[in-house]
Amino acid sequence: MFRLLITSLLLSSIASAIELPSTDGKTHDPLIAGDKKAVVLFFVSPFCSTTKSFVKEINQIAADYSDKAVVYLVHSDPEITLEVAMEHTILSEVKATVLIDKEQLLAKQVQAKITPEAIVLSPKAETLYQGRINDLYLGPTKRQRAATTKDLRDALDAILSGKPVPAPQHEAQGCKIGGIK
């Protein structure tokens, strides 16, 4: 019985492991928090104008929370190339590790559908938050002059202090990730 349990646990951990290439030439498993309290995934696209509006805030969140959370930008568009991802990384002065998920393994596993969309995972790879970064966009084309909320920051602050994520979690607004239903 014990052997069956160990085998089952090993198989489930192998099945959930995802190794993705990054613009730094390494591969990363974005489901592993290491010694951090969370993993923050930003699904982005250089082809989405909404993403461009959030790059400054994404970079600031990466800087502000990188001591307690692993932060990744994830390109899950099947058309993305390493060159395009690298160009986006350089032009946007991205501060986090940039992953390329052309096969959409990660996007499908965490059910990402929109760019930009933020997903926060626990060290056990459980989704703790999924939604918008803030309310800069109230609808697909309805942009405010400035954000009035800080949804993701509020969620991260709660998670990192051991509290539940504030409800409700608002859906991200932006561009659909191609190939995701």
N, CA, C and O atoms as a DFTB+ gen file, in Angstrom:
724 C
 N C O
     1  1       0.830      -1.196       0.000
     2  2       0.000       0.000       0.000
     3  2       0.877       1.265       0.000
     4  3       0.639       2.203      -0.760
     5  1       1.900       1.261       0.877
     6  2       2.796       2.394       0.974
     7  2       3.519       2.636      -0.353
     8  3       3.661       3.779      -0.788
     9  1       3.970       1.563      -0.990
    10  2       4.672       1.661      -2.268
    11  2       3.753       2.261      -3.333
    12  3       4.197       3.080      -4.138
    13  1       2.481       1.866      -3.347
    14  2       1.503       2.395      -4.294
    15  2       1.303       3.895      -4.086
    16  3       1.203       4.653      -5.050
    17  1       1.245       4.314      -2.833
    18  2       1.073       5.729      -2.511
    19  2       2.279       6.539      -2.997
    20  3       2.105       7.593      -3.608
    21  1       3.479       6.066      -2.735
    22  2       4.693       6.757      -3.167
    23  2       4.745       6.839      -4.692
    24  3       5.056       7.895      -5.243
    25  1       4.444       5.737      -5.375
    26  2       4.434       5.727      -6.837
    27  2       3.425       6.719      -7.368
    28  3       3.717       7.447      -8.317
    29  1       2.253       6.764      -6.783
    30  2       1.207       7.690      -7.210
    31  2       1.656       9.138      -7.024
    32  3       1.444       9.973      -7.903
    33  1       2.274       9.435      -5.884
    34  2       2.763      10.790      -5.634
    35  2       3.860      11.178      -6.615
    36  3       3.874      12.303      -7.113
    37  1       4.761      10.277      -6.891
    38  2       5.829      10.565      -7.859
    39  2       5.275      10.812      -9.246
    40  3       5.703      11.744      -9.927
    41  1       4.335       9.996      -9.674
    42  2       3.743      10.174     -10.999
    43  2       2.980      11.482     -11.094
    44  3       3.043      12.159     -12.120
    45  1       2.262      11.850     -10.046
    46  2       1.516      13.109     -10.103
    47  2       2.456      14.301     -10.104
    48  3       2.165      15.306     -10.753
    49  1       3.588      14.220      -9.389
    50  2       4.528      15.340      -9.403
    51  2       5.238      15.440     -10.744
    52  3       5.530      16.544     -11.203
    53  1       5.522      14.307     -11.384
    54  2       6.142      14.326     -12.707
    55  2       5.173      14.899     -13.731
    56  3       5.572      15.681     -14.595
    57  1       3.906      14.517     -13.641
    58  2       2.906      14.992     -14.594
    59  2       2.688      16.498     -14.483
    60  3       2.381      17.155     -15.478
    61  1       2.847      17.051     -13.268
    62  2       2.575      18.472     -13.106
    63  2       3.799      19.345     -13.389
    64  3       3.670      20.565     -13.494
    65  1       4.971      18.746     -13.512
    66  2       6.184      19.510     -13.794
    67  2       6.134      20.049     -15.221
    68  3       5.787      19.334     -16.161
    69  1       6.485      21.310     -15.356
    70  2       6.514      21.955     -16.674
    71  2       7.838      22.682     -16.789
    72  3       8.122      23.585     -16.001
    73  1       8.632      22.306     -17.741
    74  2       9.895      22.990     -17.993
    75  2       9.710      23.880     -19.223
    76  3       9.449      23.386     -20.320
    77  1       9.844      25.184     -19.037
    78  2       9.668      26.125     -20.139
    79  2      10.962      26.876     -20.411
    80  3      11.679      27.240     -19.478
    81  1      11.265      27.111     -21.685
    82  2      12.445      27.917     -22.008
    83  2      12.189      29.383     -21.669
    84  3      11.049      29.847     -21.642
    85  1      13.279      30.092     -21.413
    86  2      13.155      31.514     -21.102
    87  2      14.108      32.325     -21.969
    88  3      14.978      31.779     -22.648
    89  1      13.924      33.622     -21.929
    90  2      14.767      34.499     -22.725
    91  2      16.186      34.594     -22.169
    92  3      17.074      35.140     -22.825
    93  1      16.405      34.066     -20.961
    94  2      17.761      34.070     -20.402
    95  2      18.546      32.815     -20.780
    96  3      19.661      32.611     -20.300
    97  1      17.963      31.967     -21.647
    98  2      18.643      30.782     -22.133
    99  2      18.520      29.569     -21.226
   100  3      19.067      28.511     -21.538
   101  1      17.819      29.699     -20.118
   102  2      17.630      28.589     -19.187
   103  2      16.217      28.034     -19.336
   104  3      15.394      28.591     -20.063
   105  1      15.945      26.935     -18.642
   106  2      14.573      26.443     -18.536
   107  2      14.146      26.579     -17.077
   108  3      14.964      26.499     -16.160
   109  1      12.861      26.783     -16.893
   110  2      12.306      26.992     -15.554
   111  2      11.020      26.200     -15.414
   112  3      10.286      26.016     -16.385
   113  1      10.746      25.732     -14.203
   114  2       9.450      25.137     -13.882
   115  2       8.667      26.191     -13.119
   116  3       8.934      26.421     -11.940
   117  1       7.696      26.840     -13.773
   118  2       6.969      27.937     -13.140
   119  2       6.015      27.501     -12.037
   120  3       5.362      28.344     -11.422
   121  1       5.922      26.214     -11.779
   122  2       5.054      25.727     -10.709
   123  2       5.813      25.558      -9.396
   124  3       5.223      25.213      -8.372
   125  1       7.115      25.801      -9.429
   126  2       7.942      25.615      -8.237
   127  2       8.276      26.973      -7.624
   128  3       8.852      27.843      -8.278
   129  1       7.902      27.134      -6.363
   130  2       8.147      28.384      -5.648
   131  2       9.514      28.407      -4.972
   132  3       9.989      29.470      -4.574
   133  1      10.147      27.250      -4.839
   134  2      11.435      27.202      -4.143
   135  2      11.255      27.625      -2.697
   136  3      10.390      27.096      -2.000
   137  1      12.059      28.572      -2.241
   138  2      11.951      29.044      -0.863
   139  2      11.031      30.258      -0.723
   140  3      10.978      30.879       0.338
   141  1      10.315      30.592      -1.781
   142  2       9.405      31.746      -1.769
   143  2       8.003      31.312      -1.339
   144  3       7.705      30.118      -1.313
   145  1       7.147      32.270      -1.004
   146  2       5.795      31.984      -0.518
   147  2       4.761      31.873      -1.626
   148  3       3.630      31.456      -1.377
   149  1       5.138      32.245      -2.861
   150  2       4.177      32.207      -3.968
   151  2       4.904      32.310      -5.303
   152  3       6.079      32.671      -5.372
   153  1       4.166      31.982      -6.361
   154  2       4.624      32.183      -7.734
   155  2       3.626      33.126      -8.391
   156  3       2.419      32.891      -8.343
   157  1       4.128      34.192      -9.002
   158  2       3.272      35.143      -9.713
   159  2       3.525      34.971     -11.204
   160  3       4.652      35.106     -11.679
   161  1       2.462      34.673     -11.924
   162  2       2.537      34.509     -13.378
   163  2       1.791      35.660     -14.041
   164  3       0.616      35.893     -13.755
   165  1       2.467      36.368     -14.916
   166  2       1.827      37.403     -15.723
   167  2       1.762      36.865     -17.151
   168  3       2.798      36.720     -17.800
   169  1       0.582      36.573     -17.638
   170  2       0.429      36.156     -19.031
   171  2       0.338      37.420     -19.858
   172  3      -0.547      38.250     -19.649
   173  1       1.265      37.562     -20.808
   174  2       1.387      38.788     -21.595
   175  2       1.536      38.448     -23.071
   176  3       1.761      37.298     -23.449
   177  1       1.405      39.480     -23.888
   178  2       1.633      39.323     -25.314
   179  2       2.155      40.635     -25.884
   180  3       1.588      41.695     -25.617
   181  1       3.230      40.576     -26.665
   182  2       3.723      41.797     -27.299
   183  2       2.778      42.284     -28.395
   184  3       2.911      43.407     -28.882
   185  1       1.820      41.436     -28.783
   186  2       0.864      41.785     -29.829
   187  2      -0.400      42.428     -29.260
   188  3      -1.277      42.834     -30.024
   189  1      -0.509      42.527     -27.942
   190  2      -1.711      43.056     -27.289
   191  2      -1.429      44.445     -26.736
   192  3      -0.567      44.610     -25.872
   193  1      -2.152      45.441     -27.231
   194  2      -1.926      46.815     -26.770
   195  2      -2.267      46.975     -25.291
   196  3      -1.690      47.829     -24.618
   197  1      -3.188      46.176     -24.779
   198  2      -3.530      46.255     -23.361
   199  2      -2.326      45.859     -22.509
   200  3      -2.077      46.467     -21.468
   201  1      -1.586      44.852     -22.941
   202  2      -0.391      44.431     -22.206
   203  2       0.566      45.602     -22.043
   204  3       1.122      45.808     -20.965
   205  1       0.759      46.364     -23.107
   206  2       1.704      47.483     -23.069
   207  2       1.355      48.479     -21.963
   208  3       2.243      49.071     -21.351
   209  1       0.057      48.660     -21.712
   210  2      -0.390      49.600     -20.683
   211  2      -0.003      49.159     -19.275
   212  3       0.037      49.981     -18.359
   213  1       0.278      47.882     -19.095
   214  2       0.555      47.340     -17.767
   215  2       2.022      47.041     -17.500
   216  3       2.364      46.675     -16.375
   217  1       2.897      47.180     -18.477
   218  2       4.297      46.770     -18.308
   219  2       4.966      47.505     -17.152
   220  3       5.694      46.881     -16.379
   221  1       4.745      48.788     -17.011
   222  2       5.372      49.547     -15.923
   223  2       4.931      48.985     -14.568
   224  3       5.767      48.796     -13.685
   225  1       3.654      48.719     -14.392
   226  2       3.152      48.171     -13.121
   227  2       3.644      46.737     -12.911
   228  3       3.978      46.359     -11.788
   229  1       3.691      45.947     -13.965
   230  2       4.216      44.581     -13.854
   231  2       5.669      44.626     -13.381
   232  3       6.056      43.873     -12.487
   233  1       6.465      45.500     -13.973
   234  2       7.864      45.630     -13.565
   235  2       7.981      46.070     -12.105
   236  3       8.849      45.591     -11.376
   237  1       7.113      46.973     -11.688
   238  2       7.167      47.454     -10.304
   239  2       6.744      46.357      -9.332
   240  3       7.338      46.215      -8.263
   241  1       5.727      45.584      -9.693
   242  2       5.304      44.463      -8.841
   243  2       6.434      43.438      -8.746
   244  3       6.710      42.916      -7.666
   245  1       7.082      43.152      -9.865
   246  2       8.212      42.212      -9.844
   247  2       9.300      42.715      -8.898
   248  3       9.857      41.931      -8.130
   249  1       9.604      43.988      -8.943
   250  2      10.627      44.557      -8.065
   251  2      10.187      44.534      -6.597
   252  3      10.975      44.210      -5.709
   253  1       8.930      44.880      -6.356
   254  2       8.437      44.987      -4.984
   255  2       8.253      43.639      -4.290
   256  3       8.374      43.556      -3.067
   257  1       7.965      42.589      -5.047
   258  2       7.616      41.306      -4.429
   259  2       8.619      40.181      -4.688
   260  3       8.407      39.065      -4.214
   261  1       9.690      40.434      -5.414
   262  2      10.602      39.356      -5.790
   263  2      11.337      38.728      -4.606
   264  3      11.878      37.629      -4.732
   265  1      11.364      39.404      -3.467
   266  2      12.017      38.806      -2.302
   267  2      11.153      37.728      -1.646
   268  3      11.668      36.886      -0.910
   269  1       9.833      37.751      -1.910
   270  2       8.937      36.775      -1.288
   271  2       8.190      35.900      -2.289
   272  3       7.550      34.921      -1.905
   273  1       8.273      36.251      -3.572
   274  2       7.553      35.490      -4.598
   275  2       8.417      35.356      -5.845
   276  3       9.196      36.252      -6.173
   277  1       8.273      34.234      -6.532
   278  2       8.922      34.049      -7.825
   279  2       8.005      34.708      -8.851
   280  3       6.799      34.463      -8.850
   281  1       8.558      35.531      -9.714
   282  2       7.741      36.273     -10.683
   283  2       8.181      35.928     -12.102
   284  3       9.363      35.992     -12.441
   285  1       7.189      35.557     -12.929
   286  2       7.448      35.230     -14.337
   287  2       6.495      36.001     -15.234
   288  3       5.330      36.198     -14.889
   289  1       6.990      36.433     -16.381
   290  2       6.143      36.858     -17.489
   291  2       6.058      35.658     -18.409
   292  3       7.065      35.000     -18.670
   293  1       4.870      35.369     -18.902
   294  2       4.686      34.181     -19.720
   295  2       4.065      34.566     -21.057
   296  3       3.000      35.180     -21.105
   297  1       4.746      34.195     -22.145
   298  2       4.226      34.361     -23.499
   299  2       3.635      33.017     -23.919
   300  3       4.370      32.054     -24.136
   301  1       2.304      32.951     -24.033
   302  2       1.650      31.687     -24.403
   303  2       1.025      31.721     -25.785
   304  3       0.260      30.824     -26.138
   305  1       1.332      32.729     -26.563
   306  2       0.830      32.793     -27.927
   307  2       1.610      31.774     -28.760
   308  3       2.841      31.803     -28.755
   309  1       0.922      30.869     -29.478
   310  2       1.649      29.863     -30.258
   311  2       2.505      30.467     -31.379
   312  3       3.389      29.793     -31.908
   313  1       2.255      31.708     -31.739
   314  2       3.010      32.371     -32.806
   315  2       4.274      33.060     -32.297
   316  3       5.082      33.535     -33.095
   317  1       4.451      33.117     -30.996
   318  2       5.595      33.838     -30.446
   319  2       6.892      33.085     -30.750
   320  3       6.944      31.856     -30.704
   321  1       7.909      33.837     -31.054
   322  2       9.235      33.252     -31.264
   323  2      10.146      33.755     -30.155
   324  3       9.827      34.729     -29.473
   325  1      11.260      33.100     -29.981
   326  2      12.232      33.543     -28.984
   327  2      12.684      34.966     -29.295
   328  3      12.846      35.784     -28.389
   329  1      12.885      35.256     -30.575
   330  2      13.341      36.592     -30.971
   331  2      12.323      37.667     -30.597
   332  3      12.692      38.724     -30.088
   333  1      11.044      37.397     -30.850
   334  2       9.990      38.368     -30.522
   335  2       9.897      38.544     -29.006
   336  3       9.757      39.664     -28.516
   337  1       9.975      37.441     -28.269
   338  2       9.927      37.516     -26.805
   339  2      11.114      38.304     -26.266
   340  3      10.966      39.106     -25.345
   341  1      12.294      38.073     -26.844
   342  2      13.487      38.810     -26.398
   343  2      13.371      40.299     -26.721
   344  3      13.740      41.148     -25.910
   345  1      12.861      40.603     -27.899
   346  2      12.672      42.009     -28.275
   347  2      11.705      42.693     -27.318
   348  3      11.961      43.811     -26.871
   349  1      10.591      42.025     -27.000
   350  2       9.614      42.563     -26.058
   351  2      10.254      42.764     -24.683
   352  3      10.012      43.777     -24.026
   353  1      11.060      41.814     -24.256
   354  2      11.734      41.887     -22.961
   355  2      12.663      43.100     -22.901
   356  3      12.679      43.828     -21.909
   357  1      13.424      43.306     -23.951
   358  2      14.384      44.418     -23.998
   359  2      13.662      45.759     -24.102
   360  3      13.944      46.680     -23.335
   361  1      12.728      45.868     -25.055
   362  2      12.027      47.139     -25.261
   363  2      11.190      47.553     -24.058
   364  3      11.060      48.741     -23.764
   365  1      10.624      46.571     -23.367
   366  2       9.779      46.857     -22.204
   367  2      10.569      46.892     -20.905
   368  3      10.012      47.140     -19.836
   369  1      11.873      46.643     -21.003
   370  2      12.751      46.621     -19.842
   371  2      12.192      45.726     -18.737
   372  3      12.145      46.109     -17.568
   373  1      11.772      44.529     -19.135
   374  2      11.140      43.573     -18.225
   375  2      12.115      43.183     -17.125
   376  3      13.278      42.876     -17.389
   377  1      11.630      43.199     -15.894
   378  2      12.468      42.924     -14.720
   379  2      12.352      41.476     -14.239
   380  3      13.144      41.054     -13.396
   381  1      11.399      40.714     -14.744
   382  2      11.183      39.337     -14.306
   383  2      11.684      38.366     -15.366
   384  3      11.974      38.765     -16.494
   385  1      11.784      37.106     -15.004
   386  2      12.142      36.063     -15.959
   387  2      10.993      35.899     -16.950
   388  3       9.828      35.847     -16.557
   389  1      11.327      35.819     -18.233
   390  2      10.318      35.717     -19.289
   391  2      10.323      34.300     -19.850
   392  3      11.339      33.824     -20.356
   393  1       9.176      33.635     -19.753
   394  2       9.024      32.257     -20.209
   395  2       8.269      32.198     -21.525
   396  3       7.426      33.047     -21.815
   397  1       8.587      31.176     -22.317
   398  2       7.904      30.971     -23.593
   399  2       7.137      29.653     -23.512
   400  3       7.719      28.581     -23.350
   401  1       5.815      29.768     -23.630
   402  2       4.891      28.643     -23.458
   403  2       4.145      28.386     -24.772
   404  3       2.915      28.353     -24.800
   405  1       4.906      28.206     -25.862
   406  2       4.299      28.037     -27.201
   407  2       3.305      26.888     -27.257
   408  3       2.308      26.962     -27.976
   409  1       3.568      25.829     -26.508
   410  2       2.673      24.661     -26.503
   411  2       1.477      24.890     -25.581
   412  3       0.562      24.068     -25.533
   413  1       1.483      25.989     -24.861
   414  2       0.415      26.402     -23.954
   415  2       0.161      25.403     -22.822
   416  3      -0.957      25.295     -22.317
   417  1       1.191      24.687     -22.439
   418  2       1.063      23.732     -21.336
   419  2       0.717      24.442     -20.035
   420  3      -0.199      24.034     -19.321
   421  1       1.453      25.503     -19.732
   422  2       1.201      26.247     -18.501
   423  2      -0.133      26.976     -18.569
   424  3      -0.917      26.925     -17.622
   425  1      -0.394      27.647     -19.674
   426  2      -1.649      28.400     -19.811
   427  2      -2.858      27.483     -19.597
   428  3      -3.811      27.850     -18.911
   429  1      -2.807      26.304     -20.184
   430  2      -3.924      25.367     -20.023
   431  2      -4.005      24.838     -18.602
   432  3      -5.102      24.692     -18.062
   433  1      -2.872      24.551     -17.988
   434  2      -2.881      24.003     -16.628
   435  2      -3.468      24.988     -15.624
   436  3      -4.216      24.592     -14.730
   437  1      -3.133      26.275     -15.768
   438  2      -3.639      27.273     -14.815
   439  2      -4.877      28.003     -15.340
   440  3      -5.401      28.904     -14.683
   441  1      -5.336      27.609     -16.521
   442  2      -6.548      28.151     -17.150
   443  2      -6.453      29.647     -17.455
   444  3      -7.414      30.393     -17.268
   445  1      -5.280      30.071     -17.926
   446  2      -5.111      31.457     -18.364
   447  2      -5.791      31.624     -19.717
   448  3      -5.727      30.735     -20.565
   449  1      -6.443      32.769     -19.915
   450  2      -7.172      32.996     -21.161
   451  2      -6.920      34.368     -21.780
   452  3      -7.170      34.569     -22.969
   453  1      -6.427      35.312     -20.980
   454  2      -6.353      36.719     -21.382
   455  2      -4.935      37.251     -21.157
   456  3      -4.224      36.794     -20.261
   457  1      -4.540      38.211     -21.974
   458  2      -3.330      38.983     -21.687
   459  2      -3.738      40.442     -21.546
   460  3      -4.477      40.955     -22.386
   461  1      -3.279      41.110     -20.515
   462  2      -2.510      40.590     -19.403
   463  2      -3.428      40.003     -18.328
   464  3      -4.478      40.563     -18.012
   465  1      -3.016      38.888     -17.788
   466  2      -3.743      38.235     -16.702
   467  2      -2.718      37.811     -15.657
   468  3      -1.640      37.321     -15.995
   469  1      -3.062      38.001     -14.394
   470  2      -2.174      37.624     -13.298
   471  2      -2.729      36.391     -12.598
   472  3      -3.925      36.300     -12.320
   473  1      -1.843      35.451     -12.321
   474  2      -2.212      34.252     -11.573
   475  2      -1.165      34.062     -10.489
   476  3       0.036      34.085     -10.757
   477  1      -1.635      33.874      -9.258
   478  2      -0.742      33.645      -8.140
   479  2      -0.962      32.219      -7.652
   480  3      -2.085      31.805      -7.368
   481  1       0.147      31.477      -7.563
   482  2       0.106      30.090      -7.124
   483  2       0.771      29.948      -5.759
   484  3       1.712      30.670      -5.428
   485  1       0.264      29.006      -4.983
   486  2       0.882      28.662      -3.704
   487  2       2.124      27.821      -3.966
   488  3       2.339      27.401      -5.103
   489  1       2.944      27.564      -2.957
   490  2       4.083      26.657      -3.143
   491  2       3.659      25.246      -3.566
   492  3       4.475      24.483      -4.083
   493  1       2.392      24.902      -3.350
   494  2       1.870      23.600      -3.784
   495  2       1.224      23.699      -5.163
   496  3       0.542      22.767      -5.590
   497  1       1.427      24.809      -5.861
   498  2       0.902      25.075      -7.208
   499  2      -0.618      25.168      -7.251
   500  3      -1.231      24.873      -8.277
   501  1      -1.225      25.575      -6.147
   502  2      -2.668      25.811      -6.111
   503  2      -2.918      27.272      -6.481
   504  3      -2.187      28.160      -6.043
   505  1      -3.946      27.517      -7.282
   506  2      -4.265      28.888      -7.679
   507  2      -4.899      29.621      -6.494
   508  3      -5.936      29.211      -5.972
   509  1      -4.256      30.703      -6.090
   510  2      -4.758      31.521      -4.984
   511  2      -5.440      32.788      -5.492
   512  3      -6.340      33.324      -4.845
   513  1      -5.000      33.259      -6.659
   514  2      -5.586      34.465      -7.262
   515  2      -5.491      34.322      -8.761
   516  3      -4.486      33.846      -9.288
   517  1      -6.542      34.736      -9.448
   518  2      -6.527      34.791     -10.908
   519  2      -7.416      35.941     -11.339
   520  3      -8.607      35.974     -11.029
   521  1      -6.819      36.890     -12.065
   522  2      -7.617      38.014     -12.517
   523  2      -6.781      39.181     -12.976
   524  3      -5.660      39.030     -13.462
   525  1      -7.361      40.348     -12.807
   526  2      -6.726      41.562     -13.293
   527  2      -5.632      42.050     -12.343
   528  3      -5.591      41.693     -11.166
   529  1      -4.765      42.865     -12.890
   530  2      -3.694      43.482     -12.117
   531  2      -4.279      44.646     -11.317
   532  3      -3.995      44.811     -10.131
   533  1      -5.084      45.430     -11.982
   534  2      -5.820      46.532     -11.363
   535  2      -6.983      46.882     -12.297
   536  3      -7.221      46.171     -13.274
   537  1      -7.695      47.949     -12.015
   538  2      -8.878      48.291     -12.811
   539  2      -8.613      49.345     -13.894
   540  3      -9.516      50.104     -14.248
   541  1      -7.403      49.398     -14.414
   542  2      -7.109      50.346     -15.489
   543  2      -8.081      50.144     -16.653
   544  3      -8.528      51.109     -17.273
   545  1      -8.400      48.886     -16.941
   546  2      -9.396      48.559     -17.963
   547  2     -10.626      47.985     -17.277
   548  3     -10.537      46.999     -16.546
   549  1     -11.782      48.613     -17.520
   550  2     -13.035      48.132     -16.944
   551  2     -13.770      47.202     -17.901
   552  3     -14.710      46.510     -17.510
   553  1     -13.340      47.190     -19.142
   554  2     -13.887      46.325     -20.180
   555  2     -12.837      46.192     -21.263
   556  3     -11.788      46.831     -21.188
   557  1     -13.103      45.366     -22.277
   558  2     -12.096      45.132     -23.317
   559  2     -11.540      46.411     -23.952
   560  3     -10.358      46.461     -24.292
   561  1     -12.364      47.430     -24.115
   562  2     -11.887      48.680     -24.720
   563  2     -12.190      49.888     -23.844
   564  3     -12.095      51.025     -24.306
   565  1     -12.548      49.661     -22.609
   566  2     -12.940      50.742     -21.704
   567  2     -11.823      51.030     -20.707
   568  3     -11.772      50.459     -19.617
   569  1     -10.922      51.941     -21.114
   570  2      -9.772      52.287     -20.285
   571  2     -10.033      53.554     -19.497
   572  3     -10.570      54.532     -20.016
   573  1      -9.638      53.518     -18.220
   574  2      -9.704      54.708     -17.381
   575  2      -8.404      55.495     -17.542
   576  3      -7.426      54.981     -18.083
   577  1      -8.397      56.720     -17.080
   578  2      -7.169      57.522     -17.123
   579  2      -6.101      56.918     -16.214
   580  3      -4.913      56.922     -16.539
   581  1      -6.543      56.403     -15.076
   582  2      -5.607      55.797     -14.120
   583  2      -6.342      54.714     -13.336
   584  3      -7.561      54.768     -13.175
   585  1      -5.604      53.754     -12.862
   586  2      -6.193      52.687     -12.042
   587  2      -6.607      53.258     -10.695
   588  3      -5.936      54.132     -10.147
   589  1      -7.717      52.756     -10.166
   590  2      -8.188      53.187      -8.849
   591  2      -8.120      52.045      -7.831
   592  3      -8.371      52.258      -6.645
   593  1      -7.781      50.835      -8.288
   594  2      -7.635      49.694      -7.392
   595  2      -6.258      49.078      -7.601
   596  3      -5.554      49.400      -8.558
   597  1      -5.899      48.211      -6.712
   598  2      -4.644      47.469      -6.836
   599  2      -4.919      46.009      -6.491
   600  3      -4.356      45.458      -5.545
   601  1      -5.792      45.404      -7.276
   602  2      -6.280      44.052      -7.013
   603  2      -5.164      43.038      -6.756
   604  3      -5.191      42.330      -5.749
   605  1      -4.192      42.964      -7.654
   606  2      -3.122      41.981      -7.512
   607  2      -2.267      42.276      -6.285
   608  3      -1.934      41.359      -5.534
   609  1      -1.914      43.514      -6.072
   610  2      -1.114      43.871      -4.895
   611  2      -1.864      43.517      -3.605
   612  3      -1.266      43.001      -2.661
   613  1      -3.166      43.792      -3.567
   614  2      -3.965      43.440      -2.385
   615  2      -3.954      41.925      -2.163
   616  3      -3.833      41.454      -1.031
   617  1      -4.081      41.169      -3.258
   618  2      -4.070      39.707      -3.159
   619  2      -2.701      39.228      -2.673
   620  3      -2.625      38.384      -1.780
   621  1      -1.628      39.752      -3.247
   622  2      -0.279      39.355      -2.834
   623  2      -0.013      39.704      -1.366
   624  3       0.562      38.902      -0.630
   625  1      -0.428      40.888      -0.949
   626  2      -0.230      41.281       0.445
   627  2      -0.957      40.319       1.384
   628  3      -0.419      39.931       2.420
   629  1      -2.176      39.938       1.019
   630  2      -2.941      38.989       1.843
   631  2      -2.246      37.625       1.874
   632  3      -2.037      37.057       2.946
   633  1      -1.895      37.109       0.712
   634  2      -1.254      35.789       0.611
   635  2       0.046      35.764       1.409
   636  3       0.296      34.815       2.152
   637  1       0.861      36.779       1.266
   638  2       2.166      36.798       1.924
   639  2       2.066      36.994       3.434
   640  3       3.010      36.700       4.168
   641  1       0.918      37.490       3.895
   642  2       0.727      37.625       5.344
   643  2      -0.140      36.497       5.908
   644  3      -0.540      36.532       7.071
   645  1      -0.427      35.488       5.060
   646  2      -1.169      34.314       5.523
   647  2      -2.665      34.505       5.634
   648  3      -3.341      33.732       6.314
   649  1      -3.191      35.521       4.979
   650  2      -4.626      35.801       5.025
   651  2      -5.278      35.374       3.716
   652  3      -4.590      35.191       2.712
   653  1      -6.614      35.211       3.720
   654  2      -7.292      34.872       2.465
   655  2      -7.281      36.054       1.489
   656  3      -7.225      37.216       1.890
   657  1      -7.334      35.721       0.212
   658  2      -7.362      36.737      -0.833
   659  2      -8.702      37.470      -0.782
   660  3      -9.752      36.839      -0.666
   661  1      -8.667      38.795      -0.869
   662  2      -9.927      39.548      -0.880
   663  2     -10.827      39.127      -2.042
   664  3     -10.348      38.832      -3.137
   665  1     -12.104      39.104      -1.794
   666  2     -13.080      38.770      -2.840
   667  2     -13.826      40.041      -3.197
   668  3     -13.921      40.936      -2.357
   669  1     -14.349      40.161      -4.378
   670  2     -14.270      39.195      -5.475
   671  2     -12.966      39.358      -6.254
   672  3     -12.289      40.381      -6.155
   673  1     -12.635      38.337      -7.022
   674  2     -11.502      38.419      -7.934
   675  2     -12.071      38.788      -9.297
   676  3     -12.865      38.045      -9.874
   677  1     -11.653      39.948      -9.803
   678  2     -12.194      40.447     -11.058
   679  2     -11.441      39.877     -12.254
   680  3     -10.216      39.757     -12.240
   681  1     -12.201      39.530     -13.283
   682  2     -11.639      38.964     -14.501
   683  2     -10.724      39.972     -15.199
   684  3     -11.011      41.168     -15.234
   685  1      -9.638      39.478     -15.741
   686  2      -8.715      40.328     -16.494
   687  2      -9.379      40.805     -17.773
   688  3     -10.221      40.110     -18.342
   689  1      -8.999      41.984     -18.222
   690  2      -9.494      42.559     -19.472
   691  2      -8.321      42.719     -20.421
   692  3      -7.261      43.204     -20.025
   693  1      -8.500      42.321     -21.654
   694  2      -7.411      42.461     -22.612
   695  2      -7.648      41.614     -23.841
   696  3      -8.765      41.546     -24.353
   697  1      -6.598      40.969     -24.314
   698  2      -6.646      40.181     -25.533
   699  2      -6.685      38.691     -25.193
   700  3      -6.019      38.243     -24.259
   701  1      -7.461      37.939     -25.948
   702  2      -7.522      36.498     -25.725
   703  2      -6.201      35.868     -26.154
   704  3      -5.564      36.309     -27.110
   705  1      -5.808      34.829     -25.425
   706  2      -4.625      34.075     -25.800
   707  2      -5.027      33.154     -26.941
   708  3      -5.915      32.316     -26.782
   709  1      -4.377      33.306     -28.091
   710  2      -4.709      32.516     -29.271
   711  2      -4.589      31.026     -29.000
   712  3      -3.613      30.567     -28.408
   713  1      -5.596      30.276     -29.442
   714  2      -5.574      28.832     -29.301
   715  2      -6.145      28.313     -28.001
   716  3      -6.287      27.102     -27.835
   717  1      -6.480      29.205     -27.066
   718  2      -7.069      28.810     -25.774
   719  2      -8.576      29.020     -25.864
   720  3      -9.055      30.071     -26.288
   721  1      -9.301      27.993     -25.453
   722  2     -10.777      28.114     -25.490
   723  2     -11.331      28.466     -24.151
   724  3     -12.545      28.606     -24.002
